Amino acid sequence: MRKLYSLIRASMTSDMNIFKIRQKKDNKKNSFMFPVILSIFFMFAIWSYANMFFEKFAPMHLQVIVISLVVFLTSIMVIIEGAYKAGPLLFNCKDDQLLLSLPIKKRTILFVRMFKFYLFELLFNGLFFIPLIVAYLRWVEVIDWSFFLTSFLMLFMLPIIPIAIACVIGAIISSISSRFKYKNFIQIVLAMLVILFSFYLSYNMDFILNYIAKNATSINDFIIKLYYPAGVYIKLITKFNLFDLIMFILINCIIFILTIFILSIFYFKTNSRLKNINTSSNIRIDNLEIKSRPKISSLVRKELNTFFKIPVFIINSGFALVMYIVAVIGLCFKYNDTVTLVKDYLPDMVIDNHLSIIIFILISFASFMTSITNSVISLEGKKIIILKSIPLSVKDILMSKIYAALTITTIPILFGDIILFIRFRLSVLEMVLLVILSILTPLISHFIGLIINLKYPKLDYENSSEVVKQSTSSFLSVIIGMLLLIVSIYFISNLVNMFSSILLLLIFLIVYSLTDIILYMYLIKVSIKDFNRLSI
Amino acid sequence: MIEIKNVTKKYGNKIAIEDVSFTVNDGDIFAFIGHNGAGKTTLIKSMVGIHDFDSGDILIDGMSIKDNPIECKKIMAFVPDNPETYEHMKAIDYINFICDMYDIDNETRKENIKKYAELFDMEDKLGDTIDSYSHGMKQKIVLISALAHNPKILIMDEPFVGLDPKAVFDIKEILNEMVKEGKIVFYSTHILDVAEKLCSRVAIIKNGRLIKSGSMKEIKGDKSLENVFMELEG
């Protein structure tokens, strides 16, 4: 037990310190306050949304539906994103050599890694769960101590099952990909398939839901059959039962332990196989390409190389872009369905007159939900000394990261634009504006990501998943991206009937250009100092 | 010439190096020695522009690293204590990348890469990705990329760690060649007998303060460098 405690303590201090502050003492408070304020802001948004839903369901006394929905959806989110980050979190970590050489059971190592995953997801779930519970208090007449006890315990219990499922999927993906020569490529393909399959399943749940509904005796029964943890929670807050609570805690603990036992069976083999690197191409030096390139081009190539060699980075950053292409294809081939969907959310919009605006919303989604640069500084790790010792200005180094990110995002976005321009009739001016916005919009996201990563770097990471998925920088960028998307859609829906499409696009073009200029100025004036302060 | 002028560097309240001053002349092989945590790496990182420092100045060929970092870096090459490279890259791509940063033309880089790759027995391994290399091979790649751009000043932090005896011998030959051309080699080391045989000048640092600096003859007199070091450390 003492070993386990020491191990958890050591890994917590070295790599789970997601709010690690590197800045000088006087900046510490401000650096810490920003993520806290942003989290509060995010929780406030969730609280507001929850209230909106409670308001609709309260007259029918079905507030529990909202709770079960949020619990279900956050769990699904954990499973989907956990499926591709669990593999890199569990296997092939930088501290493998140290830990595997110590007299510790493999199960203990796995436990520590899963525990770290759990802690992060606990934080993530809390952002949704706590405001939900606070909002719920407003909409029920009678609340007793059992509600608070159950909710408190649920906060800690709810992430366990999704994490266990995600770890099993992640481990299977890692195990399969470890058998191939091109491990990374297979890992990306499998993870993408799992994600796309999850989405396909969630869009085609009618059959499953109908089946459950037919066989359920009550709403509670329906929810329990749909998702057991959500069902038990609802059961406990509507009619507390100590036996159910203890059973639920026991089931969660057993699942967690069982997952560790199952994974530990093939952990060592998979880990060893993942570390196998194909060597000895034996290509003579005379047959190798030795060619000079301009500095910036060489730096951009290096950045792209980094991006394409880290599966979790590709999947995390490329997900919104893939969704964009899927949406473009959907818009082309299922135009009428899309019109109905848009009308549900933006009833004032006349689709045929505002097609370019719909495309712009899609571009905004792809841009603001794709944050590549929030990890590019952290991923340098100890190698940051290479960039700091080369004879190149910091501005060029930072801008090369922006150019690389822009290359990654702009190509699929412009590809989608071209498909839409061919399929739908837009004026030349609309097309020009959309193409420019396809560059300006992701640029905002890239500037913000880089500025945040320079403010909150994590250079001493154990695996890339930690940086890409579990760092302060990635957390803040995702929240800011979501907020920017919400704000953009809010303004679009309010301005769409006041201006013509072209004028509205022009307004956004001006606003985004100015935003890009301000962010660029901030990057080269302020963030350069952050770069100079980086040290490991 | 490298001029270290009253350099002080602090980490928070802890002084890493304090008021360190010495000069390294053209044609010197300069050994920088001290116990673990004495401040060697901190000073080296300040010299190559990786770290800022709190006071003093470091002049590289008369240019301040603070005011003219890019111009200073153009004539320097740095080999860190741990071979940090972009491991997912092929070795040849990494070396090309470094050469690009120093604007090395095709002919020079081809000639130098071939020369040093053959010297370090790496000529048929540059097509592999660096993550498949051993520690020593990675160190060789860092050395090849540092030497490929013909630096006027070569700064190394514990360069011999992890290298096989042949590679150590070859490096010593290269360093001797460099100083014959009037270039500067500055390196930190714990291998005192190599330093004694190889270096013309030496500086000893202890707890962040320079305790001795001068020509090898002046510093050691009739004793061995190891004895002098142990006496000073004691």
Interface residues (C-beta under 8 A of the other chain):
Chain A: K25 I277 N278 T279 S280 S281 N282 I283 R284 I285 D286 N287 L288 E289 I290 K291 S292 R293 P294 K295 S297 S298 L299 R301 K302 N305 T306 K309 I310 K382 K383 I385 I386 K388 S389 I390 P391 L392 S393 N532 R533 S535
Chain B: G12 K45 V48 G49 I50 H51 D52 P69 I70 E71 C72 K73 K74 M76 F78 P80 N82 E84 T85 Y86 H88 M89 I92 D93 N96 F97 I98 C99 D100 M101 Y102 D103 I104 D105 N106 R109 K110 I113 K114 A117 E118 E123 D124 K125 L126 G127 D128 T129 D131 S132
